Amino acid sequence: MIKRCISTILLLALFLATAACSGGGTPAASTDSPTDSSAAPATVPAAGSPGSITLDMVTAAVGGAVYNNAAVLAELVNKQDRGVILQCLPGGGVSNPPALGAGEADLGWIYPVHAAACVAGTDPYGDKAYPDLRTVIGGFSQQYCHFATLADSGVTDVKEALTSGKPVRILTNVQSTMTGWMFTKILEFYGLTPADIEKNGGVVLYTTYSDWPSLAQDGHIDLIFEHSTVPTSALREIQTTRDIVILPTPQEVIDFVKETYSYIDVEIPANTYNNQTEAVKTMGTKNMIATNVNVPDEAITALLDILLENEQEVRAIHPSWEGWSVAEGWKNLGAPLHPAAEKWYKDHGYMK
């Protein structure tokens, strides 16, 4: 939650903690984008001075692409010395929206489908609504649903693996993440639960990325599901010790997810992974940064100023961010904008 520094010593400690969480590497050199001179930058006290603001930013599972990318973005923002410090914390695509809506975190990475559900109090949040959830900017990473297998597993078809009644060992992320949640929804589409997989002698391993390489190396999995950018950090690490195969997502699953959760058709480009010579059809969505309505206006405005002034450097954080644009960042977010963000987009001529 928001922390206003009361001494130089305290802020220094927070800054060092923030730097320690940034594990994604160093961004490329900056090429500043032109800004609207009529919109003055936010005046937030510089880092190290009384009144500067530290924002806790929930991300995703440690070791995944979302966490790594968020850590690099935090490093970029923090080095601007504009009085806003981002402190990245682990999180999940499903668990982040209610944490933001309840004011337990200040910023977070979420998806439009869960933003809308969180504000309305619908699945997966039951009848609990979080009307204080607000959005800031979206359109970052194109996320892709991946089905993969070990090359020697004998699995060649996703639907058959899930529905044949034969034992199948499935690896996916914990259920509070977008990966684990979406896989559960795919099982439900086929009328299945993890218990059904177990009755057939298989298992669904909902576990963190840190466990994935050892499970794959030991040959303890038949099917992998991941919801991430391309290439995913976890699959890249697995393929250093085992050959993997990217499997096509069944068309009926693609159609179901598109219709139910407003995903779009995407393709995992050829040669994204070793021995993947052709593009693979699947479905995907984009992630975004959200917040709570009570986060100070000046912090949101300063963050957006920094992103605009360093737009090219932000795009260079990850290949999946190449098409990202501040000017389009207010569109299709699934929940209302933070009042300061709405004003900022209008002041810059991006919104009417």
Residue pairs with C-beta under 8 A, 6 or more apart in sequence:
1 56
1 103
1 104
1 105
1 106
2 53
2 54
2 55
2 56
2 106
2 295
2 296
2 299
3 14
3 53
3 54
4 50
4 51
4 52
4 53
4 54
5 11
5 14
5 48
5 49
5 50
5 51
5 52
5 54
6 50
7 50
8 48
8 49
11 47
11 48
11 52
11 54
11 85
12 48
14 54
14 85
14 87
15 47
15 48
15 78
15 85
17 87
18 54
18 74
18 78
18 85
18 86
18 87
18 88
19 75
19 78
21 71
21 74
21 87
21 88
21 89
22 71
22 72
22 74
22 75
22 88
23 67
23 68
23 71
24 67
24 68
24 69
24 70
24 71
24 72
24 75
24 317
25 68
25 72
26 72
26 75
27 72
27 75
27 76
27 313
27 314
27 316
27 317
28 313
28 316
29 313
30 310
30 312
30 313
31 312
31 313
32 309
32 310
32 311
32 312
33 308
33 309
33 310
33 311
33 312
33 326
35 305
35 308
35 309
35 348
36 347
36 348
36 349
38 347
39 344
39 347
39 348
41 82
41 302
41 305
41 309
42 82
42 298
42 301
42 302
42 305
43 298
44 51
44 52
44 53
44 82
44 83
44 84
44 298
44 299
44 302
45 51
45 52
45 83
46 52
46 81
46 82
46 83
47 78
47 81
47 82
47 83
47 84
47 85
48 81
49 83
51 83
52 83
52 84
52 85
53 83
53 84
53 85
53 296
53 298
53 299
54 85
54 86
54 87
55 84
55 85
55 86
55 87
55 106
55 107
55 295
55 299
56 87
56 89
56 105
56 106
56 107
57 70
57 74
57 86
57 87
57 88
57 89
57 105
57 106
57 107
57 108
57 109
57 289
58 89
58 90
58 91
58 95
58 96
58 99
58 100
58 105
58 107
58 108
58 109
59 66
59 67
59 70
59 71
59 88
59 89
59 90
59 91
59 108
59 109
60 66
60 67
60 70
60 90
60 91
60 92
60 93
60 109
60 177
60 178
61 67
61 90
61 92
61 173
61 174
61 177
61 208
61 209
62 90
62 208
62 209
62 210
63 208
63 209
63 210
63 233
63 234
64 173
64 209
64 228
64 232
64 233
64 234
65 141
65 228
65 229
65 232
65 233
65 318
65 320
66 93
66 109
66 141
66 228
66 229
66 287
67 88
67 90
68 233
69 140
69 141
69 229
69 317
69 318
69 321
70 88
70 109
71 88
72 317
72 318
73 86
73 314
73 317
74 86
74 87
74 88
76 306
76 310
76 313
76 314
76 317
77 84
77 85
77 86
77 303
77 306
78 84
78 85
78 86
80 306
80 309
80 310
82 302
82 305
82 306
83 302
84 299
84 302
84 303
84 306
86 107
89 105
91 99
91 105
91 108
91 109
92 174
92 176
92 177
92 178
92 180
93 109
93 110
93 111
93 114
93 177
93 178
93 179
93 181
93 227
93 287
94 114
94 124
94 175
94 176
94 177
94 178
94 180
94 181
95 176
95 177
96 105
96 108
96 109
96 110
96 114
96 290
97 108
97 110
97 114
97 115
97 117
97 118
97 125
97 130
97 133
97 290
98 118
98 125
98 128
98 130
99 105
99 108
100 106
100 107
100 108
100 110
100 130
100 133
100 290
100 291
100 292
101 118
101 119
101 130
101 131
101 132
101 133
101 292
102 130
102 132
103 132
103 292
103 294
105 292
106 291
106 292
106 295
106 299
107 136
107 289
107 290
107 291
107 295
107 303
108 289
108 290
108 291
109 287
109 288
109 289
109 290
110 118
110 287
110 288
110 290
111 143
111 178
111 285
111 286
111 287
111 288
111 334
112 138
112 262
112 285
112 286
112 288
112 332
112 333
112 334
112 335
113 261
113 262
113 285
113 334
114 124
114 178
114 334
115 133
115 135
115 288
115 290
115 333
115 334
115 335
116 122
116 334
116 335
117 123
117 124
117 125
118 125
118 129
118 130
118 133
118 335
119 129
119 130
119 131
119 133
119 334
119 335
119 336
120 129
121 127
121 128
121 129
121 130
124 181
132 292
132 293
132 294
133 290
133 292
133 293
133 335
134 290
134 291
134 292
134 293
134 295
134 335
134 336
134 337
134 338
134 339
134 341
135 288
135 289
135 290
135 291
135 333
135 334
135 335
135 336
135 337
135 338
135 341
136 288
136 289
136 290
136 291
136 300
136 303
136 304
136 329
136 337
136 338
136 341
137 288
137 289
137 304
137 307
137 326
137 329
137 330
137 341
138 286
138 287
138 288
138 289
138 329
138 330
138 331
138 332
138 333
139 286
139 288
139 323
139 324
139 325
139 328
139 329
139 331
139 332
140 286
140 287
140 288
140 289
140 320
140 321
140 324
141 229
141 286
141 287
141 318
141 320
141 321
142 229
142 230
142 266
142 284
142 285
142 286
142 320
142 323
143 178
143 227
143 228
143 229
143 284
143 285
143 286
143 287
144 227
144 228
144 229
144 230
144 266
144 268
144 282
144 284
145 182
145 225
145 226
145 227
145 249
145 257
145 263
145 282
145 283
145 284
146 224
146 225
146 226
146 227
146 228
146 230
146 232
146 235
146 246
146 268
146 282
147 158
147 223
147 224
147 225
147 246
147 247
147 248
147 249
147 282
148 223
148 224
148 225
148 226
148 235
148 244
148 245
148 246
148 247
148 273
149 155
149 156
149 161
149 222
149 223
149 224
149 244
149 245
149 247
150 216
150 219
150 221
150 222
150 242
150 243
150 244
150 245
151 242
151 243
151 244
151 245
151 275
152 219
152 243
153 221
153 222
153 223
154 222
155 161
155 168
155 222
155 223
155 247
156 247
157 247
158 223
158 247
158 248
158 249
158 250
158 253
159 190
159 250
159 252
159 253
161 168
161 222
161 223
162 168
162 186
162 187
162 190
162 192
162 197
162 223
163 190
163 192
165 200
166 200
166 201
166 202
167 200
167 201
167 202
168 197
168 200
168 202
168 222
168 223
169 202
169 203
169 205
169 220
169 221
169 222
169 223
170 183
170 197
170 202
170 203
170 204
170 205
170 221
170 222
170 223
170 224
170 225
171 205
171 207
171 212
171 215
171 216
171 221
171 223
171 224
171 225
172 179
172 180
172 183
172 204
172 205
172 206
172 224
172 225
172 226
173 179
173 180
173 206
173 207
173 208
173 209
173 226
173 227
174 180
174 206
174 207
174 208
175 181
175 184
175 206
177 227
178 227
179 225
179 226
179 227
179 228
180 206
182 225
182 227
182 257
183 204
183 225
183 227
184 194
185 257
185 260
185 261
186 225
186 253
186 257
187 193
187 194
187 196
187 197
187 204
189 252
189 253
189 256
194 203
194 204
194 206
197 203
197 204
198 204
202 222
205 211
205 215
205 221
207 215
209 233
209 234
212 224
212 234
212 237
212 238
213 234
213 237
213 238
213 241
215 221
216 224
216 238
216 241
216 242
216 244
217 238
217 241
217 242
219 242
223 247
224 235
224 238
224 244
226 232
226 234
226 235
228 234
229 318
229 319
229 320
230 268
230 269
230 272
230 319
230 320
231 272
231 273
235 244
235 273
236 273
238 244
239 273
239 274
243 274
243 275
244 273
244 274
244 275
245 275
245 276
246 268
246 272
246 273
246 276
246 280
247 280
248 280
248 281
248 282
249 280
249 281
249 282
249 283
251 281
253 283
254 263
254 265
254 281
254 282
254 283
257 263
257 283
258 264
258 265
258 283
261 285
262 285
263 283
263 284
263 285
264 283
264 284
264 285
265 281
265 283
266 281
266 282
266 283
266 284
267 279
267 280
267 281
267 282
268 276
268 279
268 280
268 282
269 279
270 276
270 277
270 278
270 279
271 277
288 329
288 333
290 333
290 335
291 300
291 338
293 338
293 339
295 338
296 340
297 338
297 339
297 340
297 343
298 340
300 338
300 340
300 341
300 344
301 340
301 343
301 344
304 326
304 341
304 344
305 344
307 314
307 326
307 329
308 326
308 348
311 325
311 326
314 321
314 324
315 321
315 322
315 323
315 324
326 350
327 348
327 350
328 350
329 345
329 350
330 337
330 341
330 342
330 345
330 350
330 351
336 342
337 345
342 351
345 351
346 352
